[in-house]
């Protein structure tokens, strides 16, 4: 015999599938929604239901866009320099760099980092599309904005080798980003200094 109702148990189990959410946190989330105004649970349900219908990826940059948009506004904005491209692992890394108000180029989202442990290889990333962009947009500089961990460094090295035959300057975010810190969690000052202090590889 279950200690809690099956419906609540299913909600707790669903929250437990989220990254970083342990059993106790999942229980707190589930119990909070049970006690809260039912409208709050309804709002969350509607938002989740529409998530996959309303959000898609830009076919050029692979940044997140609203369904119905053809390309990311960060790419189509005429004030953006298409010849400077910051290469990031995930879409949320773009948000981190945008908060610095120091970057006016465009972005390219790889969709992850090379990770043999997780079974992610070069073919699983948007590297071929990046090489195509370099030619189409006459890209002059690639800023490798992957994190400073082992996977980020391995991916940066792989990208450097992939563009060797291209006439493109390759730089890397430098000072200010300690090893192990993802872009998403870095503060604005740190990211600004990292952008200013990027180095040629």
N, CA and C of each residue as an Amber inpcrd file, in Angstrom:
protein
   603
   0.8540000  -1.2030000   0.0000000   0.0000000   0.0000000   0.0000000
   0.8820000   1.2420000   0.0000000   0.5970000   2.1610000  -0.9600000
   1.4080000   3.3580000  -1.0980000   1.0870000   4.3690000   0.0010000
   2.1330000   5.0640000   0.4640000   1.9700000   6.0770000   1.5100000
   1.3070000   7.3270000   0.9400000   1.5590000   7.6270000  -0.3470000
   0.9860000   8.8200000  -0.9820000   0.1320000   8.4000000  -2.1810000
  -0.8450000   9.2160000  -2.5450000  -1.6990000   8.9050000  -3.6910000
  -0.8850000   8.7290000  -4.9720000  -1.3580000   7.8420000  -5.8400000
  -0.6430000   7.5240000  -7.0740000  -0.4410000   8.7540000  -7.9570000
  -1.4320000   9.6590000  -8.0150000  -1.3210000  10.8530000  -8.8610000
  -0.1800000  11.7440000  -8.4050000  -0.0470000  11.9290000  -7.0890000
   1.0430000  12.7340000  -6.5480000   2.3780000  12.0360000  -6.7820000
   2.3870000  10.7150000  -6.6410000   3.6200000   9.9500000  -6.8600000
   4.1080000  10.1020000  -8.3000000   3.1630000  10.1370000  -9.2550000
   3.5430000  10.3040000 -10.6640000   4.1530000  11.6810000 -10.9050000
   3.5920000  12.7140000 -10.2560000   4.1350000  14.0620000 -10.3910000
   5.5580000  14.1190000  -9.8260000   5.7450000  13.5330000  -8.6570000
   7.0690000  13.5000000  -8.0220000   8.0680000  12.7540000  -8.9010000
   7.6240000  11.6450000  -9.4610000   8.4960000  10.8670000 -10.3410000
   8.8700000  11.6750000 -11.5830000   7.9130000  12.4500000 -12.1230000
   8.1690000  13.2710000 -13.3080000   9.2040000  14.3510000 -12.9990000
   9.0600000  15.0280000 -11.8500000  10.0380000  16.0500000 -11.4650000
  11.4090000  15.4320000 -11.2490000  11.4320000  14.2110000 -10.7550000
  12.6930000  13.5240000 -10.4870000  13.5020000  13.2210000 -11.7340000
  12.8610000  13.3060000 -12.9040000  13.5680000  13.0500000 -14.1590000
  14.3750000  14.2620000 -14.6260000  14.1150000  15.4270000 -14.0090000
  14.8380000  16.6370000 -14.4020000  16.2680000  16.6040000 -13.8660000
  17.2350000  17.1200000 -14.6430000  18.6270000  17.1220000 -14.1740000
  18.7920000  17.9880000 -12.9330000  19.5260000  17.4840000 -11.9650000
  19.7990000  18.2420000 -10.7460000  18.6910000  18.1870000  -9.7110000
  17.6170000  17.4730000 -10.0180000  16.5000000  17.3620000  -9.0640000
  16.5390000  15.9880000  -8.4050000  16.8710000  15.9910000  -7.1090000
  16.9100000  14.7480000  -6.3560000  15.5360000  14.3740000  -5.8280000
  15.4260000  13.2170000  -5.1540000  14.1420000  12.7360000  -4.6300000
  13.4550000  13.7280000  -3.6910000  14.2130000  14.3290000  -2.7790000
  13.6090000  15.2550000  -1.8040000  13.0930000  16.5210000  -2.4950000
  13.8830000  17.0390000  -3.4390000  13.4560000  18.2350000  -4.1740000
  12.2130000  17.9280000  -4.9990000  12.1790000  16.7610000  -5.6350000
  11.0190000  16.3590000  -6.4310000   9.7740000  16.2780000  -5.5470000
   9.9420000  15.7650000  -4.3360000   8.8150000  15.6810000  -3.3960000
   8.3230000  17.0690000  -3.0090000   9.2540000  17.9880000  -2.7680000
   8.8770000  19.3640000  -2.4090000   8.1190000  20.0470000  -3.5370000
   8.6030000  19.8600000  -4.7740000   7.9190000  20.4460000  -5.9340000
   6.4940000  19.9010000  -6.0550000   6.3800000  18.5830000  -5.9540000
   5.0670000  17.9460000  -6.0830000   4.1070000  18.4020000  -5.0030000
   4.5760000  18.4430000  -3.7570000   3.7120000  18.8310000  -2.6450000
   3.3610000  20.3130000  -2.7250000   4.3050000  21.1370000  -3.2170000
   4.0320000  22.5650000  -3.3810000   2.8780000  22.7790000  -4.3570000
   2.9390000  22.0920000  -5.4970000   1.8810000  22.2450000  -6.4950000
   0.5330000  21.7410000  -5.9840000   0.5670000  20.7180000  -5.1620000
  -0.6740000  20.1950000  -4.5930000  -1.3300000  21.2190000  -3.6780000
  -0.5090000  21.9300000  -2.9030000  -1.0440000  22.9210000  -1.9590000
  -1.3460000  24.2620000  -2.6210000  -0.6850000  24.5460000  -3.7370000
  -0.8300000  25.8550000  -4.3860000  -2.1730000  25.9770000  -5.1030000
  -2.4670000  27.1910000  -5.5270000  -3.6560000  27.4650000  -6.3300000
  -3.6180000  26.5640000  -7.5710000  -4.6880000  25.8330000  -7.8640000
  -4.7210000  24.9400000  -9.0380000  -4.3700000  25.6570000 -10.3490000
  -4.6000000  26.9810000 -10.3980000  -4.2770000  27.7260000 -11.6080000
  -2.7750000  27.7180000 -11.8910000  -1.9830000  27.6640000 -10.8210000
  -0.5290000  27.6450000 -10.9980000  -0.1080000  26.3600000 -11.7110000
  -0.6790000  25.2370000 -11.2750000  -0.3830000  23.9510000 -11.9190000
  -0.8720000  23.9630000 -13.3700000  -2.0180000  24.5970000 -13.6000000
  -2.5710000  24.6760000 -14.9530000  -1.6630000  25.4900000 -15.8570000
  -1.1260000  26.6180000 -15.3480000  -0.2220000  27.4570000 -16.1290000
   1.0390000  26.6890000 -16.5210000   1.5680000  25.9380000 -15.5480000
   2.7740000  25.1410000 -15.8100000   2.4760000  24.0680000 -16.8530000
   1.3230000  23.4200000 -16.7140000   0.9260000  22.3720000 -17.6540000
   0.8000000  22.9160000 -19.0670000   0.1480000  24.0780000 -19.2000000
  -0.0400000  24.6850000 -20.5230000   1.2970000  25.0930000 -21.1410000
   2.1850000  25.6440000 -20.2930000   3.5030000  26.0660000 -20.7890000
   4.2980000  24.8660000 -21.3040000   4.2400000  23.7610000 -20.5730000
   4.9620000  22.5470000 -20.9790000   4.3530000  21.9390000 -22.2360000
   3.0200000  21.9810000 -22.3180000   2.3320000  21.4170000 -23.4760000
   2.7090000  22.1500000 -24.7540000   2.8610000  23.4770000 -24.6630000
   3.1530000  24.2870000 -25.8420000   4.6530000  24.3810000 -26.1570000
   5.4840000  23.8960000 -25.2410000   6.9280000  24.0690000 -25.3820000
   7.4610000  23.5820000 -26.7220000   7.1870000  22.3250000 -27.0600000
   7.7380000  21.7590000 -28.2880000   7.0550000  22.3000000 -29.5380000
   5.8440000  22.8110000 -29.3800000   5.1250000  23.3870000 -30.5240000
   5.6140000  24.8030000 -30.8240000   6.0490000  25.5240000 -29.7890000
   6.3300000  26.9510000 -29.9300000   7.8060000  27.3050000 -30.0830000
   8.6790000  26.3730000 -29.7780000  10.1180000  26.6740000 -29.8360000
  10.7950000  25.7450000 -30.8400000  11.6440000  26.3170000 -31.6690000
  12.4150000  25.5090000 -32.6160000  13.8320000  26.0640000 -32.7010000
  14.6040000  25.5520000 -33.6410000  15.9980000  25.9730000 -33.7810000
  16.2120000  26.7040000 -35.1090000  17.0110000  27.7460000 -35.0510000
  17.3770000  28.4870000 -36.2570000  18.2040000  27.5530000 -37.1570000
  17.8210000  27.4010000 -38.4260000  18.5600000  26.4990000 -39.3130000
  19.9700000  26.9870000 -39.6730000  20.2490000  28.2510000 -39.3840000
  21.5650000  28.8180000 -39.7040000  22.4940000  28.8030000 -38.4850000
  21.9660000  29.2510000 -37.3260000  22.8020000  29.3900000 -36.1220000
  22.5370000  28.3210000 -35.0790000  21.3730000  27.6600000 -35.1730000
  20.9210000  26.6570000 -34.2120000  20.6230000  27.2420000 -32.8330000
  20.3970000  28.5610000 -32.8180000  19.9090000  29.2200000 -31.6020000
  18.4120000  28.9380000 -31.4900000  17.8630000  29.1210000 -30.3010000
  16.4330000  28.9200000 -30.1020000  15.6440000  30.0730000 -30.7260000
  14.5640000  29.7360000 -31.4090000  13.6900000  30.7490000 -31.9940000
  12.2390000  30.3340000 -31.7960000  11.3390000  31.2890000 -31.9470000
   9.9110000  30.9960000 -31.9130000   9.5310000  30.2620000 -33.1990000
   8.6860000  29.2590000 -33.0720000   8.2020000  28.5700000 -34.2680000
   7.5320000  29.6000000 -35.1720000   7.8160000  29.5330000 -36.4360000
   7.2770000  30.5200000 -37.3670000   8.3540000  31.4850000 -37.8360000
   9.3700000  31.6930000 -36.9990000  10.5050000  32.5230000 -37.4110000
  11.3950000  31.6980000 -38.3330000  11.9130000  32.3300000 -39.3740000
  12.7650000  31.5970000 -40.3050000  14.2050000  31.5240000 -39.8080000
  14.6920000  32.6470000 -39.2620000  16.0640000  32.7170000 -38.7680000
  16.0970000  33.4730000 -37.4450000  17.1550000  33.2790000 -36.6900000
  17.3260000  33.9740000 -35.4170000  17.4870000  35.4730000 -35.6420000
  16.8010000  36.3090000 -34.8580000  16.9770000  37.7650000 -34.9490000
  18.4160000  38.1930000 -34.6790000  19.1350000  37.3880000 -33.9200000
  20.5460000  37.7000000 -33.6430000  21.4080000  37.4990000 -34.8890000
  20.8490000  36.8250000 -35.8750000  21.5680000  36.6380000 -37.1390000
  21.0990000  37.6440000 -38.1840000  19.7950000  37.8990000 -38.2330000
  19.2380000  38.7700000 -39.2790000  19.3830000  40.2600000 -38.9660000
  19.6520000  40.5940000 -37.6930000  19.8130000  42.0020000 -37.3120000
  20.9640000  42.6340000 -38.1070000  20.6720000  43.6950000 -38.8780000
  21.7250000  44.3210000 -39.7040000  22.8680000  44.9260000 -38.8900000
  22.6400000  45.1500000 -37.6100000  23.6940000  45.6990000 -36.7500000
  24.6950000  44.6190000 -36.3090000  24.3620000  43.3770000 -36.5840000
  25.2360000  42.2670000 -36.2190000  26.2550000  41.9980000 -37.3250000
  27.4950000  41.7740000 -36.9200000  28.5720000  41.4890000 -37.8590000
  28.6260000  39.9880000 -38.1310000  28.1760000  39.5850000 -39.3110000
  28.1340000  38.1570000 -39.6660000  29.5280000  37.5680000 -39.8840000
  30.5360000  38.4300000 -39.9720000  31.8920000  37.9390000 -40.2030000
  32.6270000  37.5930000 -38.9060000  31.9610000  37.8340000 -37.7690000
  32.5020000  37.4310000 -36.4740000  31.4920000  36.4840000 -35.8340000
  31.9160000  35.2690000 -35.5550000  30.9990000  34.2500000 -35.0430000
  31.5240000  33.6690000 -33.7340000  30.7000000  33.7650000 -32.6860000
  31.0330000  33.1280000 -31.4140000  30.4350000  31.7210000 -31.4260000
  31.2810000  30.7370000 -31.2500000  30.8400000  29.3460000 -31.2670000
  30.6270000  28.8860000 -29.8280000  29.3910000  28.4820000 -29.5310000
  29.0300000  28.0650000 -28.1740000  28.4800000  26.6440000 -28.1880000
  28.4530000  26.0290000 -27.0220000  27.9710000  24.6530000 -26.9360000
  26.4500000  24.5770000 -26.9620000  25.7940000  25.4370000 -26.1750000
  24.3520000  25.3620000 -26.0010000  23.6910000  26.7300000 -26.1950000
  22.3930000  26.7390000 -26.5230000  21.6810000  28.0070000 -26.7240000
  21.7360000  28.9580000 -25.5340000  21.7420000  28.4250000 -24.3170000
  21.7380000  29.3010000 -23.1500000  23.0740000  30.0070000 -22.9410000
  24.1300000  29.5150000 -23.5960000  25.4120000  30.2160000 -23.5530000
  25.3100000  31.5580000 -24.2810000  24.4230000  31.6280000 -25.2630000
  24.1970000  32.8810000 -25.9930000  23.6590000  33.9360000 -25.0320000
  22.7090000  33.5380000 -24.1960000  22.1230000  34.4750000 -23.2360000
  23.1910000  35.0500000 -22.3210000  24.1170000  34.2040000 -21.9010000
  25.1820000  34.6520000 -21.0090000  26.0510000  35.7040000 -21.6850000
  26.4220000  35.4840000 -22.9400000  27.2540000  36.4410000 -23.6630000
  26.4910000  37.7220000 -23.9990000  25.2050000  37.5980000 -24.2960000
  24.3970000  38.7690000 -24.6300000  24.2770000  39.7310000 -23.4460000
  24.2690000  39.2000000 -22.2420000  24.1350000  40.0350000 -21.0490000
  25.3370000  40.9550000 -20.8500000  26.4500000  40.6440000 -21.4950000
  27.6380000  41.4960000 -21.3470000  27.5000000  42.7860000 -22.1580000
  26.6130000  42.7980000 -23.1580000  26.4790000  43.9390000 -24.0750000
  27.8210000  44.2940000 -24.7240000  28.6760000  43.2930000 -24.9010000
  30.0220000  43.5340000 -25.4370000  30.2790000  42.8180000 -26.7480000
  29.3170000  42.0370000 -27.2040000  29.5300000  41.2550000 -28.4150000
  28.4810000  41.6180000 -29.4550000  28.9420000  41.9460000 -30.6480000
  28.0300000  42.3910000 -31.7030000  28.1760000  41.5620000 -32.9760000
  28.7400000  40.3840000 -32.8230000  28.8120000  39.4600000 -33.9470000
  27.5920000  38.5570000 -33.9350000  27.7230000  37.3800000 -34.5380000
  26.6330000  36.4040000 -34.5320000  27.0980000  35.1570000 -33.7750000
  26.2320000  34.1720000 -33.7090000  26.5210000  32.9710000 -32.9260000
  26.3640000  31.7060000 -33.7640000  26.9980000  30.6550000 -33.2730000
  26.7730000  29.3260000 -33.8380000  26.7490000  28.3350000 -32.6760000
  25.6370000  27.6420000 -32.5440000  25.4610000  26.6830000 -31.4450000
  25.8340000  25.2880000 -31.9380000  26.7880000  24.6810000 -31.2610000
  27.2390000  23.3430000 -31.6560000  26.2340000  22.2570000 -31.3010000
  25.4690000  22.4900000 -30.2410000  24.5210000  21.4680000 -29.7930000
  25.1530000  20.4850000 -28.8240000  26.2170000  20.9220000 -28.1610000
  26.8980000  20.0690000 -27.1790000  28.4020000  20.1730000 -27.3290000
  29.1020000  19.2890000 -26.6320000  30.5610000  19.2210000 -26.6920000
  30.9630000  17.7710000 -26.9310000  32.1130000  17.5910000 -27.5420000
  32.6150000  16.2370000 -27.7570000  32.7980000  15.5510000 -26.4050000
  32.1640000  14.3980000 -26.2420000  32.2410000  13.6750000 -24.9800000
  32.1210000  12.1680000 -25.2310000  33.2600000  11.4870000 -25.3210000
  33.2300000  10.0400000 -25.5530000  32.4280000   9.2820000 -24.4880000
  32.4730000   9.7760000 -23.2510000  31.7490000   9.1060000 -22.1580000
  30.2500000   9.1200000 -22.4180000  29.7440000  10.2510000 -22.9470000
  28.3200000  10.3710000 -23.2320000  27.9790000   9.9450000 -24.6570000
  28.9720000   9.4770000 -25.3800000  28.7360000   9.0100000 -26.7380000
  28.5260000  10.1330000 -27.7450000  29.0470000  11.3390000 -27.4470000
  28.9040000  12.4770000 -28.3600000  30.2100000  12.6680000 -29.1270000
  30.1450000  12.4650000 -30.4370000  31.3090000  12.6340000 -31.2790000
  31.1770000  13.8520000 -32.1750000  32.1740000  14.1510000 -32.9820000
  32.1490000  15.3180000 -33.8680000  30.9400000  15.3460000 -34.8010000
  30.5140000  14.1730000 -35.2710000  29.3880000  14.0990000 -36.2030000
  28.0540000  14.4440000 -35.5410000  28.0270000  14.4580000 -34.2140000
  26.8010000  14.7840000 -33.4910000  26.6480000  16.2870000 -33.2830000
  27.6810000  17.0490000 -33.6170000  27.6700000  18.4990000 -33.4330000
  27.4630000  19.2050000 -34.7750000  27.0990000  20.4780000 -34.7280000
  26.8400000  21.2530000 -35.9450000  28.1270000  21.8730000 -36.4940000
  29.1200000  21.0120000 -36.7280000  30.4100000  21.4760000 -37.2280000
  30.3710000  21.6720000 -38.7420000  29.7460000  20.7490000 -39.4520000
  29.6470000  20.8580000 -40.9140000  28.9130000  22.1390000 -41.3130000
  27.8630000  22.4590000 -40.5540000  27.0980000  23.6730000 -40.8250000
  27.9350000  24.9240000 -40.5600000  28.8090000  24.8480000 -39.5510000
  29.6970000  25.9710000 -39.2440000  30.6770000  26.2030000 -40.3900000
  31.2410000  25.1380000 -40.9170000  32.1830000  25.2470000 -42.0290000
  31.5050000  25.8650000 -43.2490000  30.2490000  25.4990000 -43.4460000
  29.4780000  26.0640000 -44.5610000  29.2430000  27.5570000 -44.3560000
  28.9470000  27.9390000 -43.1140000  28.7300000  29.3590000 -42.7810000
  29.9780000  30.1950000 -43.0120000  31.1250000  29.6320000 -42.6890000
  32.3860000  30.3610000 -42.8730000  32.5230000  30.8140000 -44.3250000
  32.1620000  29.9220000 -45.2480000  32.2510000  30.2460000 -46.6740000
  31.1230000  31.1930000 -47.1010000  29.9010000  30.8980000 -46.6900000
  28.7380000  31.6850000 -47.1260000  28.7710000  33.1280000 -46.6170000
  29.1990000  33.3150000 -45.3580000  29.2050000  34.6510000 -44.7540000
  30.5810000  35.3100000 -44.7680000  31.5410000  34.6470000 -45.4210000
  32.9050000  35.1760000 -45.4740000  33.4050000  35.5270000 -44.0670000
  33.2680000  34.5760000 -43.1630000  33.6190000  34.7840000 -41.7540000
  35.1180000  35.0590000 -41.6130000  35.4340000  36.1170000 -40.8590000
  36.8290000  36.5190000 -40.6450000  37.3800000  36.0170000 -39.3110000
  36.4890000  35.8790000 -38.3100000  36.9490000  35.4520000 -36.9850000
  35.9490000  34.5060000 -36.3340000  36.4720000  33.4230000 -35.8080000
  35.6890000  32.4910000 -34.9930000  36.1580000  32.6480000 -33.5500000
  35.2330000  32.9550000 -32.6550000  35.5620000  33.0260000 -31.2310000
  35.0620000  31.7340000 -30.5990000  35.9640000  30.8900000 -30.1640000
  35.5750000  29.6270000 -29.5510000  35.2040000  29.8870000 -28.1010000
  33.9050000  29.8900000 -27.8360000  33.3960000  30.2380000 -26.5100000
  32.8750000  29.0150000 -25.7760000  33.6020000  27.9140000 -25.8940000
  33.2480000  26.7160000 -25.1340000  33.8750000  26.8340000 -23.7480000
  33.3580000  26.0780000 -22.7810000  33.8730000  26.2110000 -21.4200000
  35.3000000  25.6840000 -21.3070000  35.9080000  25.9460000 -20.1620000
  37.3270000  25.6350000 -19.9830000  37.5820000  24.2330000 -19.4410000
  36.5540000  23.3940000 -19.4190000  36.7270000  22.0210000 -18.9570000
  37.3720000  21.1520000 -20.0300000  37.5680000  19.8810000 -19.7330000
  38.2150000  18.9530000 -20.6530000  37.4290000  18.8410000 -21.9630000
  36.0990000  18.7200000 -21.8610000  35.2770000  18.5760000 -23.0630000
  35.2960000  19.8510000 -23.9040000  35.2490000  21.0100000 -23.2200000
  35.2910000  22.2800000 -23.9300000  36.5990000  22.4790000 -24.6630000
  37.7030000  22.1190000 -24.0000000  39.0240000  22.2560000 -24.6110000
  39.1910000  21.2890000 -25.7770000  38.6940000  20.0660000 -25.6230000
  38.7900000  19.0640000 -26.6890000  38.0060000  19.5170000 -27.9130000
  36.8320000  20.0790000 -27.6700000  35.9930000  20.5620000 -28.7710000
  36.6510000  21.7430000 -29.4730000  37.2520000  22.6440000 -28.6880000
  37.9410000  23.8090000 -29.2620000  39.1060000  23.3570000 -30.1470000
  39.8500000  22.3540000 -29.6990000  40.9710000  21.8310000 -30.4830000
  40.4650000  21.2010000 -31.7780000  39.3750000  20.4660000 -31.6690000
  38.7770000  19.8310000 -32.8400000  38.3420000  20.8740000 -33.8720000
  37.7210000  21.9520000 -33.3920000  37.2670000  23.0200000 -34.2870000
  38.4430000  23.7340000 -34.9460000  39.4990000  23.9580000 -34.1740000
  40.7000000  24.6120000 -34.7030000  41.2690000  23.8000000 -35.8600000
  41.3090000  22.4890000 -35.6850000  41.8140000  21.6130000 -36.7410000
  40.8780000  21.5940000 -37.9440000  39.5680000  21.6550000 -37.6790000
  38.5700000  21.5870000 -38.7570000  38.6170000  22.7960000 -39.6810000
  39.0520000  23.9500000 -39.1500000  39.0480000  25.1890000 -39.9580000
  40.4470000  25.5780000 -40.4390000  41.4040000  24.6830000 -40.2700000
  42.7920000  24.9930000 -40.6580000  42.9060000  25.4330000 -42.1130000
  42.1030000  24.8380000 -42.9790000  42.2010000  25.1550000 -44.4060000
  41.4540000  26.4410000 -44.7760000  40.7110000  27.0020000 -43.8130000
  39.9400000  28.2210000 -44.0720000  40.7760000  29.4520000 -43.7140000
  40.5060000  30.5470000 -44.4040000  41.1910000  31.7980000 -44.0750000
  40.3900000  32.5250000 -43.0040000  40.4460000  31.9990000 -41.7880000
  39.6770000  32.5730000 -40.6970000  40.5370000  32.6260000 -39.4350000
  40.4550000  33.7410000 -38.7490000  41.1750000  33.9020000 -37.4860000
  40.4090000  33.1560000 -36.4030000  41.1110000  32.3470000 -35.6170000
  40.4660000  31.5870000 -34.5440000  40.9600000  32.1000000 -33.2010000
  40.0250000  32.5770000 -32.3780000  40.3790000  33.0590000 -31.0460000
  39.6150000  32.2480000 -30.0060000  40.0430000  32.3960000 -28.7700000
  39.4610000  31.6200000 -27.6700000  39.2030000  32.5640000 -26.5130000
  38.0540000  32.4080000 -25.8290000  37.8250000  33.2110000 -24.6300000
  38.9700000  32.9560000 -23.6640000  39.5180000  34.0290000 -23.1160000
  40.7350000  33.8760000 -22.3240000  40.5140000  34.1360000 -20.8480000
  41.2050000  35.1400000 -20.3020000  41.2040000  35.4110000 -18.8680000
  39.8070000  35.6480000 -18.3270000  39.6320000  35.2210000 -17.1220000
  38.3480000  35.4650000 -16.4750000  37.4700000  34.2390000 -16.3600000
  37.7280000  33.2140000 -17.1720000  36.9050000  32.0060000 -17.0910000
  37.6940000  30.8780000 -16.4380000  37.4370000  30.5920000 -15.1740000
  38.1610000  29.5100000 -14.5120000  37.7210000  28.1470000 -15.0330000
  38.6030000  27.1690000 -14.8990000  38.3100000  25.8140000 -15.3400000
  37.0990000  25.2740000 -14.5820000  36.2110000  24.6430000 -15.3170000
  35.0550000  24.0150000 -14.6930000  33.8130000  24.8840000 -14.6200000
  33.9150000  26.1640000 -15.0330000  32.7480000  27.0590000 -14.9670000
  32.0970000  27.1420000 -16.3410000  30.8040000  26.8010000 -16.4270000
  30.0730000  26.9130000 -17.6850000  29.7100000  28.3680000 -17.9280000
  29.6230000  28.7570000 -19.2030000  29.2820000  30.1410000 -19.5620000
  27.9840000  30.5900000 -18.9210000  27.0480000  29.6610000 -18.8460000
  25.7210000  29.9900000 -18.3340000  25.7700000  30.5650000 -16.9180000
  26.7800000  30.1750000 -16.1370000  26.8550000  30.5860000 -14.7370000
  27.9220000  31.6460000 -14.4600000  28.6000000  32.0940000 -15.5090000
  29.6270000  33.1280000 -15.3260000  28.9690000  34.5020000 -15.2350000
  29.5540000  35.3820000 -14.4260000  28.9790000  36.7270000 -14.2910000
  29.3780000  37.6030000 -15.4800000  28.6990000  38.7470000 -15.6230000
  28.8710000  39.6080000 -16.7930000  30.2750000  40.1950000 -16.9010000
  30.8510000  40.6020000 -15.7670000  32.1900000  41.1900000 -15.7840000
  33.2190000  40.1630000 -16.2500000  33.0960000  38.9410000 -15.7340000
  34.0090000  37.8710000 -16.1160000  33.9200000  37.5970000 -17.6090000
  32.7030000  37.5370000 -18.1320000  32.5240000  37.2650000 -19.5510000
  33.0310000  38.4190000 -20.4140000  32.8170000  39.6450000 -19.9620000
  33.3010000  40.8080000 -20.7080000  34.8190000  40.7730000 -20.8220000
  35.4950000  40.4800000 -19.7190000  36.9640000  40.3960000 -19.7280000
  37.4370000  39.2520000 -20.6020000  36.6950000  38.1620000 -20.5820000
  37.0640000  37.0050000 -21.4020000  36.9410000  37.3390000 -22.8780000
  35.9060000  38.0870000 -23.2350000  35.7300000  38.4980000 -24.6410000
  36.8590000  39.4410000 -25.0570000  37.1600000  40.4240000 -24.1910000
  38.2180000  41.4030000 -24.5050000  39.5910000  40.7590000 -24.5930000
  39.8080000  39.7070000 -23.7940000  41.1330000  39.1040000 -23.7240000
  41.2820000  37.8320000 -24.5440000  40.3900000  37.6360000 -25.5250000
  40.5040000  36.4200000 -26.3250000  41.8310000  36.4050000 -27.0780000
  42.3100000  35.1910000 -27.3090000  43.6410000  35.0330000 -27.9040000
  43.5740000  34.2220000 -29.1850000  44.5140000  34.5060000 -30.0770000
  44.6030000  33.7430000 -31.3260000  45.1860000  32.3780000 -31.0350000
  44.6040000  31.3490000 -31.6360000  45.1080000  29.9800000 -31.4400000
  46.0750000  29.6120000 -32.5760000
